[in-house]
Amino acid sequence: MKQFFADLHIHVGQTAGGKWIKIPSSRHLTVENILVEATKRKGLQMVGIIDALSPLVMADVTRLVEQGLLRQAGGGGYLYEQETLLLLGAEIETAEADGRPAHTLVYLPDLDTMRDFSRYMSRHIKNVELSTQNAHMPFQKLVQLAASFEAVIIPAHVFTPFKSLYGACSERLSYLVSDRELAKLSAIELGLSADSDMADRLAELAGFSFVTNSDAHSPQKIAREYTAFLLERADFSQFRAALARTGSNRILANYGLDPRLGKYHRNLCNACGQSGIELVGGPEPVCSHCGSKKVVRGVRERIEILADWESPRHPAYRPPYFYQIPLEFIPGLGTKSFSKLLTSFGTEMNILHQVSLLELEKVAGKAIAGQIARIRSGSVSITEGAGGIYGKLNIE
């Protein structure tokens, strides 16, 4: 058994030939650049690219296989330089009958299966070459279709206000799908503004594994959240088994932002600028402070509405959730100091969790080392994120 750090929600910005896949995102997010960044700079051993439904992305993966940089693993997935497991995924938008949208992650074991799935989905998606397109079907139908391809199916960032199952579509998953289809779901992606304590206040989630991913739209965002897996070996079949908690395969831990740093953590009124306000008025709520309808619902407040319990009830198998504050949140840490740290210590995970403070001070200076020390000890305050604006770290 071996531990694998995994970020399973990374977008492809452009192809190697310069064609856009995800707009807006960084043009530096090509398949190969993602693998290099994740392996060499971030310290990951599993990577999920969730734009592999695009024939253009599949062509780039095929080219890397032909060049010998990727090798298909026996149980599915592709090994990059024998170090990192690449999983092929697709983020797909669904819409309920009244138009309410949600995003879902669908993972498949190899290029042949993904090509078949892409051809089928192209009957429903207008431009299958682009990322996260509307499939013009409800969530229930997508689950049925993906299950027919024996996919791993994970509802994405389930609490965020605009395009998610709990945030935009329903107060219960069971209102959208039958018990049979619920059983086809492999896990739940929490999203940046929630953690296990928040999600485990919902009774219907007790049977699901939770994954934490970055939803990266730039190289810097890769591994801002990740999941630690314990697997017998690096391949798709063991990944599936870990989500289902079969055999010795399992999730060891979730690493994520303090949800207060997430950009949709609290309610926000765009009219008066107040965050954390109460929303009143039923289906189309208004700001309790100024009466405006220009409000964005926060994940924290949404979970208060959805929760079955006042406090979390973690199932026995639920692994610990560790807060991770990426280096990009540290005030005063510029690109030059960031590069020096990476050159000296290898990966961001190593810098955040392993390198001694004395070594950090020698490379980045006393102020930055002191800030990392405070982050490690938890002696920081946070200005909460809301309405699409990330929270801020206030180091005392």
C-alpha positions in Angstrom: 0.0 0.0 0.0 1.2 3.5 -0.8 0.0 7.0 -0.2 -0.9 9.2 -3.2 -1.7 12.9 -3.1 -4.4 13.7 -5.7 -5.9 16.8 -7.3 -8.7 15.5 -9.5 -10.2 18.7 -10.9 -7.7 20.6 -13.1 -8.8 22.4 -16.2 -6.9 22.4 -19.6 -6.6 26.0 -20.8 -5.2 25.4 -24.2 -4.0 22.6 -26.4 -0.3 22.2 -27.2 -1.1 23.8 -30.5 -2.6 26.9 -28.9 -6.4 26.2 -29.3 -8.5 27.3 -26.3 -10.3 24.6 -24.3 -11.4 26.5 -21.1 -12.2 30.2 -21.2 -11.3 31.9 -19.0 -8.2 30.1 -17.8 -4.4 30.2 -18.2 -3.0 29.4 -21.6 -0.1 27.7 -19.7 -2.5 24.9 -18.7 -1.6 22.4 -21.4 -1.8 18.7 -20.6 2.0 18.4 -20.4 2.4 21.6 -18.4 -0.2 20.4 -15.9 1.7 17.1 -15.4 5.1 18.9 -14.9 3.6 21.5 -12.5 1.7 18.8 -10.5 4.7 16.4 -10.3 7.7 18.7 -10.0 6.4 21.8 -8.2 3.3 20.7 -6.3 4.3 17.2 -5.1 1.2 15.3 -6.4 1.1 11.7 -7.5 -2.4 11.7 -9.0 -3.8 14.2 -11.4 -7.3 14.5 -12.9 -7.8 16.6 -16.0 -11.5 17.2 -16.4 -11.6 18.5 -20.0 -10.7 15.1 -21.6 -14.1 15.0 -23.3 -12.6 17.3 -25.9 -11.2 15.5 -28.9 -8.4 18.2 -28.9 -7.4 17.3 -25.4 -7.5 13.6 -26.2 -5.2 14.2 -29.1 -2.7 15.9 -26.8 -2.8 12.9 -24.4 -2.4 10.5 -27.4 0.6 12.4 -28.5 2.2 12.1 -25.1 1.6 8.4 -25.1 3.2 8.1 -28.6 6.2 10.1 -27.3 6.6 7.7 -24.4 5.9 10.3 -21.7 2.7 8.6 -20.8 2.2 4.8 -20.4 -1.2 3.2 -19.8 -1.5 1.6 -16.4 -2.8 -1.9 -16.2 -6.0 -1.0 -14.3 -6.6 2.2 -16.3 -5.2 5.7 -16.2 -1.8 6.8 -17.5 1.5 7.0 -15.8 3.6 10.1 -16.4 7.4 9.4 -16.2 6.5 6.4 -13.9 5.7 9.0 -11.2 2.2 10.5 -11.6 -1.1 8.8 -12.4 -3.1 10.8 -15.0 -6.9 10.2 -14.8 -9.1 11.3 -17.7 -12.2 13.2 -16.7 -14.9 15.4 -18.0 -16.8 18.2 -16.2 -20.3 18.3 -17.7 -23.1 20.8 -17.1 -26.6 19.6 -16.7 -29.9 21.5 -16.4 -33.1 20.5 -14.7 -36.5 21.1 -16.3 -36.7 24.7 -15.0 -33.1 25.4 -16.1 -31.3 25.0 -12.8 -27.7 24.0 -13.6 -25.1 21.8 -12.0 -21.6 20.5 -12.8 -20.6 16.8 -12.5 -17.2 15.2 -12.9 -17.1 11.9 -14.9 -13.9 9.9 -15.0 -13.1 7.0 -17.4 -10.2 4.5 -17.5 -8.7 5.1 -20.9 -8.7 7.0 -24.2 -10.8 4.5 -26.1 -13.6 4.7 -23.5 -13.4 8.5 -23.3 -13.6 8.7 -27.2 -16.8 6.6 -27.1 -18.3 8.7 -24.4 -17.3 11.9 -26.2 -18.9 10.8 -29.4 -22.1 9.9 -27.5 -22.2 13.2 -25.6 -21.6 15.2 -28.9 -25.2 14.4 -29.7 -26.2 16.5 -26.8 -23.4 19.1 -26.5 -23.1 21.8 -29.2 -19.3 22.1 -29.0 -17.7 19.1 -27.4 -14.2 20.6 -28.0 -14.7 23.2 -25.2 -14.7 22.7 -21.5 -17.8 22.2 -19.2 -20.4 22.5 -21.9 -24.2 22.2 -21.3 -25.4 18.7 -22.1 -29.0 19.8 -22.3 -30.2 17.0 -20.0 -31.0 16.7 -16.3 -28.6 15.3 -13.8 -30.5 12.1 -13.6 -30.0 11.3 -17.3 -26.3 12.1 -17.1 -25.9 9.7 -14.2 -27.7 7.0 -16.2 -25.5 7.6 -19.3 -22.2 7.8 -17.4 -23.0 4.7 -15.4 -23.6 2.8 -18.7 -19.9 3.5 -19.5 -18.9 2.3 -16.0 -17.7 5.8 -15.1 -16.7 7.2 -11.7 -19.3 9.9 -11.1 -18.7 12.8 -8.7 -21.0 15.8 -8.3 -18.7 18.9 -8.4 -18.4 21.7 -5.8 -21.9 20.7 -4.6 -22.7 23.7 -2.4 -21.5 26.6 -4.6 -24.4 29.0 -5.4 -24.5 29.1 -9.2 -23.9 25.7 -10.8 -24.1 22.8 -8.3 -26.6 20.3 -7.0 -27.2 21.7 -3.5 -26.3 25.3 -4.4 -28.6 25.8 -7.4 -30.8 22.7 -8.0 -32.3 21.0 -4.9 -32.4 20.7 -1.2 -31.8 16.9 -1.5 -30.1 14.8 -4.1 -32.9 12.3 -3.6 -35.3 14.8 -5.1 -33.3 14.6 -8.4 -32.5 10.9 -8.7 -33.8 7.6 -7.5 -32.0 5.4 -4.8 -30.6 3.3 -7.7 -29.0 6.3 -9.3 -27.7 7.7 -6.0 -25.9 4.4 -5.6 -24.1 5.1 -8.9 -22.4 8.2 -7.4 -18.9 7.5 -6.4 -18.1 10.5 -4.1 -19.0 14.1 -3.4 -16.6 17.0 -4.2 -16.9 19.5 -1.4 -15.7 22.7 -3.1 -13.5 25.5 -1.7 -16.1 27.0 0.6 -17.0 23.9 2.5 -15.3 21.2 4.6 -16.2 17.8 6.1 -17.7 19.4 9.2 -20.1 21.4 7.2 -21.1 18.6 4.8 -21.5 16.0 7.5 -24.5 17.9 8.8 -26.5 16.5 5.9 -27.8 13.0 6.6 -27.9 11.8 3.0 -24.2 12.4 2.5 -23.2 10.0 5.3 -22.6 7.2 2.8 -20.4 9.1 0.4 -16.7 9.6 0.4 -15.6 13.3 0.1 -12.9 14.5 -2.2 -11.2 17.9 -2.1 -9.8 19.3 -5.4 -8.5 22.6 -6.7 -10.7 23.3 -9.7 -7.6 25.0 -11.0 -7.8 27.5 -13.8 -4.1 28.4 -13.6 -0.9 26.5 -12.7 -0.6 28.4 -9.4 -4.0 27.1 -8.2 -3.1 23.4 -8.7 -3.2 21.5 -5.3 -4.7 24.4 -3.3 -7.0 21.5 -2.3 -6.1 17.8 -2.6 -7.0 14.3 -1.3 -4.7 11.7 0.2 -5.4 8.2 -1.0 -4.0 4.9 0.2 -3.9 2.5 -2.8 -2.4 -0.9 -3.6 -1.1 0.6 -6.9 -1.5 3.6 -9.1 -4.3 3.0 -11.5 -8.0 3.8 -12.2 -9.4 0.6 -10.7 -7.7 1.3 -7.3 -8.9 4.9 -7.4 -12.5 3.6 -7.9 -12.0 1.1 -5.1 -10.7 3.7 -2.7 -13.8 5.9 -3.2 -16.0 2.8 -2.6 -13.8 1.9 0.4 -13.3 -1.7 -0.9 -10.4 -3.8 0.2 -7.5 -1.9 1.7 -7.9 1.1 -0.6 -9.3 4.2 1.0 -9.0 8.0 1.5 -6.5 8.8 4.2 -7.3 12.6 4.5 -8.7 15.7 2.9 -6.6 18.8 2.6 -8.4 22.0 1.8 -8.7 25.7 2.3 -10.2 26.9 5.5 -13.7 27.4 4.0 -13.7 31.0 5.2 -11.1 31.6 2.4 -13.5 30.3 -0.3 -15.0 33.0 -2.5 -18.6 31.9 -1.8 -18.4 31.1 1.9 -20.9 33.9 3.1 -24.0 35.6 1.8 -23.2 38.9 0.0 -25.4 41.7 -1.2 -23.9 43.3 -4.3 -26.0 46.4 -3.8 -25.0 47.5 -0.3 -21.8 45.4 0.0 -22.8 43.7 3.2 -21.5 40.2 3.7 -23.0 37.6 6.1 -26.4 39.2 5.9 -29.6 37.3 6.3 -31.6 36.7 3.2 -35.4 37.0 3.5 -38.4 36.7 1.3 -38.7 33.1 0.1 -37.8 31.7 -3.3 -36.4 35.0 -4.5 -34.7 36.3 -1.4 -33.7 39.9 -0.7 -31.0 41.5 1.5 -32.3 42.0 5.0 -30.1 45.1 5.2 -31.2 47.1 2.1 -33.9 45.0 0.5 -32.0 44.4 -2.8 -32.4 41.3 -4.8 -28.8 41.5 -5.9 -27.6 38.9 -3.5 -25.3 35.9 -3.7 -26.0 33.1 -1.3 -23.1 31.8 0.7 -22.3 28.1 1.3 -22.3 28.5 5.1 -25.8 30.0 5.0 -27.0 27.4 2.4 -25.9 24.5 4.6 -27.7 26.0 7.6 -30.9 25.7 5.5 -30.1 22.2 4.3 -28.7 20.7 7.5 -30.4 17.8 9.3 -28.2 18.2 12.4 -26.9 21.2 14.4 -23.4 19.7 14.5 -21.6 17.3 12.2 -22.1 13.5 12.6 -19.1 12.0 11.0 -19.4 8.3 9.9 -16.7 6.1 11.3 -14.9 5.8 8.0 -14.6 9.6 7.5 -10.9 10.6 7.3 -9.6 13.8 8.9 -9.9 17.2 7.1 -6.7 19.3 7.4 -6.8 23.0 6.5 -4.2 24.0 3.9 -3.4 27.6 3.2 -1.4 27.8 -0.1 1.6 30.1 -0.4 -0.3 32.4 -2.7 -2.4 33.6 0.2 0.7 34.8 2.2 0.9 38.6 2.2 4.1 39.9 0.8 5.3 36.7 -0.8 6.2 37.7 -4.3 7.0 35.5 -7.3 10.8 35.9 -6.8 10.6 34.6 -3.2 8.2 31.9 -4.3 10.6 30.7 -7.0 13.5 30.7 -4.6 11.6 28.5 -2.1 10.6 26.1 -4.8 14.2 25.9 -6.2 15.5 25.2 -2.7 12.9 22.8 -1.3 11.2 21.2 -4.4 7.5 21.3 -3.8 4.9 23.6 -2.2 3.7 20.7 0.0 7.2 20.3 1.3 7.5 24.1 2.1 4.1 24.3 3.8 4.5 21.2 6.0 8.0 19.8 6.2 10.9 22.3 5.8 12.3 23.6 9.1 11.6 27.3 9.9 15.4 27.9 10.1 15.8 26.6 6.5 12.9 28.7 5.3 14.4 31.8 7.0 17.7 31.3 5.2 16.0 31.3 1.8 13.0 33.6 2.1 13.8 35.8 5.1 12.6 36.1 8.7 9.3 37.7 7.8 8.1 35.1 5.4 9.3 32.2 7.6 7.5 33.7 10.5 4.3 33.9 8.5 4.6 30.2 7.5 5.2 29.4 11.2 1.9 31.2 12.1 0.0 29.4 9.4 1.3 26.0 10.7 0.3 26.9 14.3 -3.1 28.2 13.2 -2.5 31.7 14.7 -4.0 33.6 11.9 -7.3 35.4 11.5 -9.3 35.4 8.3 -11.6 37.9 6.5 -14.3 35.6 5.1 -14.8 35.3 1.4 -18.2 36.1 -0.2 -19.9 36.9 -3.5 -17.0 35.6 -5.7 -14.2 37.3 -3.7 -11.7 35.1 -1.9 -11.2 35.5 1.8 -8.0 37.2 3.1 -5.4 35.9 5.5 -4.6 38.3 8.4 -1.5 37.2 10.1 -1.2 38.7 13.6 
